[in-house]
Amino acid sequence: MFGVGFFEMVIIAVVALVVVGPKRLPEVMRQAGRLFVHVRRTANDVRSTFDQVIREAEDEIRREEAQSLREALQPILDAKKDVSSIIADAHTTTTEALAPTGTQTLAQGRSLDQVLTPAPKAAAAPAADSHLVTSTSPSRESSDLEPPHPPKLQDSPPDDKV
């Protein structure tokens, strides 16, 4: 406990017996035990109070950091709202501009409805070796089942002449 071994404890007990005497030794030991318990309890109270003060200070520091982060992020959140509203306005404008009226025609003479809906695929011609085909259901290629995809745009190389 305090670096006191068994033999040191025996020496302390013998000295206490000689100084206090055998009559008062039990009472003195009880008082020493109560004093030891009181000191230990006080030390634990001081330690817990110190820990509580440290926790409260850490919580306060966390609150201040969180508040400063909120204040720093506010312009970013405002910009996000602005961009979202611009995108929503652009979507609404685009949807209204592309709304089919039935009378709009494109340069090729097709209406906007015809362009936006995919044309039905022509039926595949029967195979020349029809006697080799064992299936009675018409065959369909996987490309017939998938909707057409818009062409992919290629990335342009970056300009180094800036």
MINURO-403763 format. One record per atom (N, C-alpha, C): x, y, z. Coordinates in steps of 0.1 Angstrom, whole numbers, padded with zeros to 4 digits, always signed. Layout:
% MINURO-403763
XYZ;...
% end
This chain:
% MINURO-403763
+0008-0012+0000;+0000+0000+0000;+0009+0012+0000;+0017+0015+0010;+0026+0026+0011;+0040+0022+0010;+0042+0010+0005;+0056+0004+0004;+0060-0001+0018;+0050-0004+0026;+0053-0009+0040;+0051-0024+0039;+0062-0032+0042;+0061-0047+0042;+0056-0052+0055;+0056-0065+0056;+0051-0072+0068;+0059-0069+0081;+0072-0070+0079;+0081-0067+0091;+0080-0053+0095;+0078-0043+0087;+0077-0029+0091;+0064-0028+0099;+0053-0035+0095;+0040-0034+0102;+0042-0040+0116;+0050-0051+0117;+0052-0057+0130;+0059-0047+0139;+0069-0041+0134;+0077-0031+0142;+0068-0019+0147;+0059-0014+0138;+0050-0003+0141;+0040-0008+0152;+0035-0020+0151;+0026-0026+0162;+0033-0027+0175;+0046-0032+0175;+0053-0033+0188;+0055-0019+0194;+0059-0009+0186;+0061+0004+0191;+0048+0010+0197;+0037+0008+0190;+0024+0013+0194;+0020+0006+0207;+0023-0007+0209;+0020-0014+0221;+0028-0008+0233;+0040-0005+0230;+0049+0000+0241;+0045+0014+0245;+0042+0023+0235;+0039+0037+0238;+0025+0038+0243;+0015+0032+0238;+0001+0034+0242;-0002+0025+0254;+0003+0013+0254;+0000+0004+0264;-0011-0006+0260;-0011-0018+0266;-0021-0028+0262;-0035-0024+0265;-0038-0015+0275;-0051-0012+0279;-0058-0003+0268;-0051+0007+0264;-0056+0017+0255;-0054+0014+0240;-0047+0003+0237;-0043+0000+0223;-0056-0003+0214;-0066-0011+0219;-0078-0013+0211;-0085+0000+0207;-0086+0009+0217;-0093+0022+0215;-0086+0031+0205;-0072+0031+0206;-0064+0039+0197;-0065+0034+0183;-0065+0021+0182;-0066+0014+0168;-0079+0018+0162;-0090+0018+0170;-0104+0022+0164;-0103+0036+0159;-0098+0045+0167;-0097+0059+0163;-0088+0061+0151;-0077+0053+0150;-0068+0054+0139;-0076+0049+0126;-0084+0038+0128;-0092+0033+0117;-0102+0043+0112;-0109+0050+0122;-0119+0060+0118;-0112+0072+0111;-0100+0075+0116;-0093+0086+0109;-0089+0082+0095;-0084+0070+0094;-0080+0065+0080;-0092+0065+0071;-0104+0061+0075;-0116+0060+0067;-0120+0074+0063;-0120+0084+0073;-0123+0098+0071;-0114+0104+0060;-0101+0102+0061;-0091+0107+0052;-0094+0101+0038;-0097+0089+0037;-0099+0082+0024;-0112+0088+0018;-0123+0089+0026;-0135+0095+0021;-0133+0109+0016;-0126+0117+0023;-0123+0131+0019;-0115+0132+0006;-0105+0123+0005;-0097+0123-0007;-0106+0119-0019;-0115+0109-0017;-0124+0105-0028;-0133+0116-0032;-0138+0124-0022;-0147+0135-0025;-0140+0146-0033;-0128+0149-0029;-0120+0159-0036;-0117+0154-0050;-0114+0141-0052;-0111+0136-0065;-0123+0136-0074;-0135+0133-0068;-0147+0133-0077;-0151+0147-0080;-0150+0156-0071;-0153+0170-0074;-0143+0176-0085;-0131+0172-0084;-0121+0176-0094;-0125+0171-0108;-0128+0158-0108;-0132+0151-0120;-0145+0158-0126;-0154+0162-0118;-0167+0168-0122;-0164+0182-0128;-0155+0189-0122;-0151+0202-0127;-0144+0201-0141;-0136+0191-0142;-0129+0189-0155;-0139+0185-0166;-0149+0176-0162;-0159+0172-0172;-0167+0184-0177;-0171+0192-0167;-0179+0204-0171;-0171+0214-0180;-0158+0215-0177;-0150+0224-0185;-0149+0218-0199;-0147+0205-0200;-0146+0198-0214;-0159+0200-0221;-0171+0198-0214;-0184+0200-0221;-0185+0214-0226;-0181+0224-0218;-0182+0238-0222;-0173+0240-0235;-0161+0234-0235;-0153+0236-0246;-0159+0229-0259;-0165+0218-0257;-0172+0211-0268;-0184+0219-0274;-0191+0225-0264;-0203+0234-0269;-0198+0246-0276;-0187+0252-0272;-0181+0264-0279;-0176+0260-0293;-0169+0248-0294;-0164+0244-0306;-0176+0240-0316;-0187+0234-0311;-0198+0231-0319;-0205+0244-0324;-0206+0254-0315;-0212+0267-0319;-0203+0273-0330;-0190+0273-0329;-0181+0279-0338;-0182+0272-0352;-0184+0259-0351;-0185+0251-0364;-0199+0254-0371;-0209+0256-0362;-0222+0259-0368;-0221+0273-0375;-0215+0283-0368;-0213+0296-0374;-0205+0296-0387;-0194+0287-0387;-0186+0286-0399;-0193+0279-0410;-0202+0270-0407;-0209+0262-0418;-0222+0270-0423;-0226+0280-0416;-0238+0287-0420;-0237+0293-0434;-0226+0299-0439;-0226+0304-0453;-0227+0292-0463;-0221+0281-0459;-0222+0269-0468;-0236+0264-0469;-0243+0264-0458;-0257+0259-0458;-0266+0269-0466;-0263+0282-0464;-0270+0292-0472;-0268+0291-0487;-0255+0288-0491;-0252+0286-0505;-0259+0273-0510;-0260+0263-0502;-0267+0251-0506;-0282+0254-0509;-0288+0261-0500;-0302+0265-0502;-0304+0273-0515;-0294+0282-0518;-0295+0290-0530;-0294+0282-0542;-0284+0273-0542;-0282+0264-0553;-0294+0255-0555;-0300+0249-0545;-0311+0241-0546;-0323+0248-0552;-0325+0261-0548;-0336+0268-0553;-0334+0272-0568;-0321+0274-0572;-0318+0277-0586;-0320+0264-0594;-0316+0253-0589;-0319+0240-0596;-0333+0237-0597;-0341+0240-0587;-0356+0238-0588;-0362+0247-0598;-0358+0260-0598;-0363+0269-0608;-0359+0265-0622;-0347+0260-0624;-0343+0256-0637;-0350+0243-0641;-0353+0234-0632;-0361+0222-0635;-0375+0226-0639;-0381+0235-0632;-0395+0239-0635;-0395+0246-0649;-0385+0255-0651;-0385+0262-0664;-0383+0252-0676;-0374+0242-0674;-0371+0232-0684;-0383+0224-0686;-0390+0219-0676;-0402+0211-0677;-0413+0219-0684;-0415+0231-0681;-0425+0239-0688;-0421+0241-0703;-0409+0243-0705;-0404+0245-0719;-0406+0233-0728;-0404+0221-0722;-0404+0209-0729;-0418+0202-0728;-0428+0208-0722;-0441+0202-0721;-0447+0201-0735;-0451+0189-0738;-0457+0186-0752;-0471+0193-0753;-0472+0201-0764;-0485+0207-0766;-0492+0200-0778;-0486+0191-0785;-0492+0184-0796;-0490+0192-0809;-0488+0205-0809;-0486+0212-0821;-0471+0215-0824;-0463+0213-0814;-0449+0216-0816;-0442+0205-0825;-0435+0210-0834;-0428+0200-0843;-0413+0204-0843;-0405+0194-0846;-0391+0196-0847;-0387+0198-0861;-0374+0201-0863;-0369+0204-0876;-0371+0192-0886;-0372+0180-0881;-0373+0168-0890;-0388+0165-0893;-0397+0173-0887;-0411+0171-0890;-0418+0162-0880;-0411+0157-0870;-0417+0149-0860;-0422+0157-0848;-0432+0153-0842;-0437+0161-0830;-0428+0157-0818;-0429+0166-0808;-0421+0164-0796;-0425+0151-0789;-0438+0147-0789;-0442+0134-0783;-0435+0122-0790;-0434+0123-0803;-0427+0112-0810;-0413+0111-0807;-0406+0122-0804;-0392+0122-0801;-0390+0116-0786;-0399+0120-0777;-0397+0116-0763;-0401+0102-0761;-0410+0096-0769;-0413+0082-0767;-0406+0073-0777;-0400+0062-0772;-0392+0054-0781;-0401+0047-0792;-0396+0046-0804;-0403+0039-0814;-0403+0024-0812;-0414+0017-0815;-0414+0002-0813;-0404-0004-0823;-0398-0015-0819;-0388-0022-0827;-0396-0031-0837;-0390-0032-0848;-0396-0041-0859;-0394-0055-0855;-0403-0064-0858;-0402-0078-0855;-0390-0084-0863;-0383-0093-0857;-0371-0099-0863;-0376-0109-0874;-0369-0109-0885;-0372-0118-0896;-0370-0132-0892;-0378-0142-0897;-0375-0156-0894;-0362-0160-0899;-0355-0169-0891;-0342-0174-0894;-0343-0183-0907;-0332-0183-0914;-0331-0191-0926;-0331-0206-0923;-0325-0209-0912;-0324-0223-0907;-0335-0226-0897;-0347-0224-0900;-0358-0225-0890;-0360-0239-0886;-0356-0249-0893;-0357-0263-0889;-0348-0266-0878;-0337-0258-0875;-0328-0260-0865;-0332-0254-0851;-0342-0245-0852;-0346-0239-0839;-0356-0248-0832;-0354-0251-0820;-0362-0260-0812;-0372-0252-0804;-0370-0240-0801;-0379-0232-0793;-0391-0227-0801;-0403-0227-0795;-0415-0223-0802;-0418-0208-0799;-0411-0202-0789;-0414-0188-0785;-0404-0180-0794;-0409-0168-0798;-0400-0159-0805;-0388-0155-0797;-0376-0154-0803;-0364-0150-0795;-0363-0135-0795;-0359-0130-0784;-0357-0115-0782;-0343-0113-0777;-0337-0103-0783;-0323-0100-0779;-0325-0091-0767;-0314-0091-0759;-0315-0082-0746;-0315-0068-0750;-0310-0064-0761;-0311-0049-0765;-0325-0045-0768;-0334-0054-0772;-0348-0051-0775;-0355-0048-0762;-0351-0053-0751;-0358-0051-0738;-0353-0039-0731;-0342-0034-0734;-0336-0022-0727;-0340-0009-0734;-0343+0001-0726;-0347+0014-0733;-0334+0020-0739;-0336+0028-0749;-0324+0035-0755;-0317+0044-0745;-0304+0044-0746;-0296+0053-0737;-0291+0065-0745;-0291+0077-0738;-0286+0089-0745;-0271+0087-0748;-0265+0093-0758;-0251+0092-0761;-0243+0098-0749;-0232+0092-0746;-0223+0096-0736;-0214+0107-0741;-0212+0118-0733;-0204+0129-0737;-0189+0125-0733;-0180+0128-0742;-0166+0125-0738;-0160+0137-0732;-0152+0135-0722;-0145+0146-0715;-0135+0152-0724;-0135+0165-0725;-0125+0172-0733;-0112+0174-0725;-0101+0173-0732;-0088+0174-0725;-0087+0188-0719;-0080+0190-0708;-0079+0203-0702;-0070+0212-0710;-0073+0224-0710;-0065+0234-0717;-0053+0238-0708;-0041+0236-0714;-0029+0240-0706;-0025+0254-0709;-0032+0261-0718;-0027+0274-0723;-0034+0285-0714;-0037+0283-0702;-0043+0293-0694;-0033+0302-0688;
% end
